[in-house]
Amino acid sequence: MAIVGLGVMTLFEALSAGLRLEMRSSDQTRAITYSRQAIDGFLIRRGIRDGGEEGSVGGRHRWSVEVRPFQESSQLSSVRWDLKEVRLRVRYREGEREKEVVLKTLRLLKKNNP
C-alpha cells in the first residue's frame, strides 16, 4: 500500500510541476505577443520623435518605448535620413517576481529639411 501511495504522490508532483511550467510559458508568450503588438502600433505612426512613451496592455502588462538616435557613424551619416533606435520594454508579474521583455529595432526616418 505504501508503494502505491508513493507512486500516486510522485504522479501528482509531476503533474503540478507541469502545470506550473505551462503557466509560466503562457505568461511569457502573452508578454511577447503584447510586445509585438505595442511596437507595431508605435512604428506605424508618422512623425516618430526622440523621447519616450508609456502605457499598459492586457491589464497586467506595462510597456515603455524609448526612441533615440542610433550611434553616429561616418558611414551612416546622411543629409536626408536619420537612423533611430526604438527600444520597447514590457514588464509583467509572474508570481512574486517582475519579469521583462525587451524588443529593439532600427527605424530609418526622412529628415525634415527646410
C-alpha positions as CSV (number, residue, x, y, z in Angstrom):
1,M,0.0,0.0,0.0
2,A,2.9,2.4,0.8
3,I,4.4,1.8,-2.6
4,V,1.1,2.7,-4.3
5,G,0.9,5.8,-2.2
6,L,4.4,6.9,-3.2
7,G,3.5,6.3,-6.8
8,V,0.4,8.4,-6.6
9,M,2.3,11.2,-4.8
10,T,5.0,11.2,-7.5
11,L,2.4,11.4,-10.2
12,F,0.8,14.4,-8.5
13,E,4.1,16.1,-8.1
14,A,4.9,15.6,-11.8
15,L,1.5,16.9,-12.9
16,S,1.7,20.0,-10.7
17,A,5.2,20.8,-11.9
18,G,4.0,20.5,-15.5
19,L,1.1,22.9,-14.8
20,R,3.4,25.5,-13.2
21,L,5.7,25.3,-16.2
22,E,2.8,25.7,-18.6
23,M,1.5,28.8,-16.6
24,R,4.9,30.5,-16.8
25,S,5.2,29.7,-20.5
26,S,1.8,31.1,-21.1
27,D,2.6,34.4,-19.3
28,Q,5.8,34.8,-21.3
29,T,4.1,34.0,-24.6
30,R,1.4,36.6,-23.7
31,A,4.0,39.2,-22.9
32,I,5.9,38.6,-26.2
33,T,2.6,38.9,-28.1
34,Y,1.7,42.2,-26.4
35,S,5.2,43.4,-27.0
36,R,4.9,42.8,-30.7
37,Q,1.5,44.5,-30.8
38,A,2.8,47.5,-28.9
39,I,5.9,48.0,-31.1
40,D,4.0,47.5,-34.3
41,G,1.4,50.1,-33.2
42,F,4.2,52.5,-32.4
43,L,6.2,52.0,-35.6
44,I,3.2,52.6,-38.0
45,R,2.8,56.2,-36.8
46,R,4.1,59.1,-38.7
47,G,6.5,61.6,-37.1
48,I,8.3,59.4,-34.6
49,R,10.3,61.7,-32.3
50,D,13.1,61.2,-29.8
51,G,11.9,60.5,-26.3
52,G,9.6,58.0,-24.6
53,E,6.1,56.9,-24.0
54,E,4.4,54.6,-21.6
55,G,1.2,52.7,-21.4
56,S,-0.4,49.4,-20.5
57,V,-2.0,46.5,-22.4
58,G,-3.8,43.4,-21.3
59,G,-4.4,44.7,-17.7
60,R,-1.2,43.2,-16.2
61,H,1.4,44.3,-18.7
62,R,3.1,47.8,-18.7
63,W,5.1,49.0,-21.7
64,S,7.5,51.8,-22.3
65,V,9.1,52.9,-25.6
66,E,12.3,54.9,-25.9
67,V,13.4,56.5,-29.2
68,R,16.9,57.8,-29.6
69,P,19.4,58.5,-32.4
70,F,21.4,55.4,-33.4
71,Q,25.1,55.6,-32.7
72,E,26.6,58.2,-35.1
73,S,29.0,56.8,-37.6
74,S,30.6,58.5,-40.6
75,Q,29.4,55.6,-42.8
76,L,25.8,56.0,-41.6
77,S,25.5,59.8,-41.7
78,S,23.3,61.3,-44.3
79,V,21.9,64.7,-45.1
80,R,18.4,63.4,-45.8
81,W,17.9,60.4,-43.4
82,D,18.0,59.7,-39.7
83,L,18.6,56.3,-38.2
84,K,16.7,55.9,-34.9
85,E,16.9,53.1,-32.3
86,V,13.5,52.1,-30.9
87,R,13.5,50.1,-27.6
88,L,10.3,48.7,-26.1
89,R,10.2,47.2,-22.6
90,V,7.2,45.2,-21.4
91,R,7.0,44.5,-17.7
92,Y,4.7,41.9,-16.1
93,R,4.4,40.0,-12.8
94,E,5.0,36.3,-12.7
95,G,4.1,35.2,-9.1
96,E,6.2,37.4,-6.8
97,R,8.8,38.3,-9.4
98,E,8.6,41.1,-12.0
99,K,9.7,39.9,-15.5
100,E,10.6,42.0,-18.5
101,V,10.6,41.5,-22.3
102,V,12.8,43.9,-24.4
103,L,12.5,44.4,-28.1
104,K,14.8,46.6,-30.1
105,T,14.7,47.7,-33.7
106,L,16.0,50.4,-36.0
107,R,13.9,52.9,-37.9
108,L,15.0,54.9,-40.9
109,L,13.3,58.3,-41.0
110,K,13.4,61.0,-43.6
111,K,14.7,64.3,-42.1
112,N,12.5,67.4,-42.3
113,N,14.9,69.8,-44.0
114,P,13.6,73.3,-44.8
